[in-house]
Amino acid sequence: MAANWREVDETDLAATISQREIDAFRKDGPLDGSDPVARLLKSTVAAVRGFVLQNGKVRPGPSGTIPCGLVIPAMDYAAAKVLARIRVPPGDDRRAALERAETLFEKIAAGDITPESYTEDGMVDEDKRPATSPMADDGVRPTLGGGLW
């Protein structure tokens, strides 16, 4: 079983925004020949790790990785950066996704939500849960068959 923290790549970003938008971002990149997409993903991972480490209750994964449960919100955050750079106005869905991601990261940093700690075998610690699966007010985890969803 794979670890529950991982690196992100362009494929993750392409699951959030179109390849055309990614290519436009790359074309508008720096003249020094560096890949702006790789730089964006690296800075996004650093930002997410910063929020997670500020939480103080999470065993971090290897450098350059984030919890698997935070990949989608991280890509929502990165997508907003791409769209701003290429001057594409975000739709309501993308603005809402960015807002949810930023709120999630703020709650993680404040300790209100604790993402999964790193484990080499990918198993989540008993007292940890994916950050994208919050507990209900009564402390009961929601299920796909009902509850909060």
N, C-alpha and C positions, 0 to 999 in steps of 0.2 A: 504494500500500500504506500502511496506517495505521501510526502509530508503535507501538513495542512497550511503551510506558508509557501508562497511561490513567487517567482519573478513574473513580471508582466511584459508583454511584447506587443508589437504592432497588430497582431491578430486580435488581441483583446480590445484594442482601440477600434479596430475595424468592425467589431461586433456592436459598437455603440454609434459610430458615425460612418459615413460612406468612404470608400477608398478614394473617391474623387476629392472629397474634402481633405483627406489626409495628404493626397498628392499635391493639392494646392498649398497646403501648409508647408510641405517640404520644399516646394518650388520657391516659396516666399522666404525661405530660410536664410541663414547667414552666408556671407560670401567666403568664409574661411573653409568651406567644404565640409563642415561637420553636419551630421544628420540632425535636424531640429526635432524630428519625431523621437529619436533615441534620447535626446536631451530632455524633451518634455516628459517622457516616460520615467526617466531617471529622477527628475525633480518631483514628479507626482509621487513616486514611491517614497522619496525622502520626506515629503510633506505628510503622507499617510503614516509612515513610521514615526514621525515626530508626534502626531496626535496619539498614536498607540503607546509610545513610550512615556508620554506625559501622563497617561492613565495610571501607570505604576503597578498594575496588577497583572501584567501580561509578560510571559517569558517570550522575548523576541526571537524570531527566526534569523537565519543567516543574513548578512548584509545584502541589500538589494531585493529582499523579499517582503511581502505583506501577507496578512491572513487571507486565505482563499475567499472568506466571506466578505472581504472588502474590495475585491477586484472590480466588481461592477460599479460601486460608488466611486472608486478611484478613476475609472474610465469615464464616468459622467463628469467628474471634475476636470479631467484632461480634455475631454471633448469641448467643454466650455472655453478652454484656452485656445484650442484650435479654431473654433468658430469666431472668437473675438479677433484673432490674428488675421484671418482671411476675410473679415468683415461680413460674415453671414449672420444675419439676425437669428437668434435662436427662437424656435417655436415654443409654444406653451409647455409642451412635453419636455423639452430639453431644459427650459428654465426650472420647471418643477423638479426634474432629476438632479440638477445642480443644487437646488435648495435642499432637497432631501439628503444629498451627500454631505453638504456642508453642515447641516444640522446633526447628522450622524457623527461626523468627525468631532464636532464640538462636544457632543454628549460622551464620546469615547474619552476625549481629553479631560473632561470634567469628572470622569469615573462613574457616570450614570449608566453607561453601557460598557461591558467588558468583552472585547473580541477574544477569539480563541488564542490560547498560548501555543507556541510552537511545540510540536512533538514530531520526532523523526518518522514515526510510523503512521502519522496522519490521524491518529485517534485523538479526539477532543477530550481534554481533561474533564472529569465528572462535574466539576463546579464551573466549567466554562461552557459557553454556547456561542455559535456564530453570531457576530454582531448584527447580522441582518435578520436575526430571528429573536426579537425582543420578547421578554416575558410579559404576560398579562399583569394587570394591577394586582391580581390575587396570587401572583407567583407561579401560576400554572403556564407551562409552555403551550403555545398554540399548536394545533395540528392541521394538516392539510384537509382533514375531514370536517373541520368546523372550527368553532372558537373565534379567534380574531379575524380570520380571513373570510 
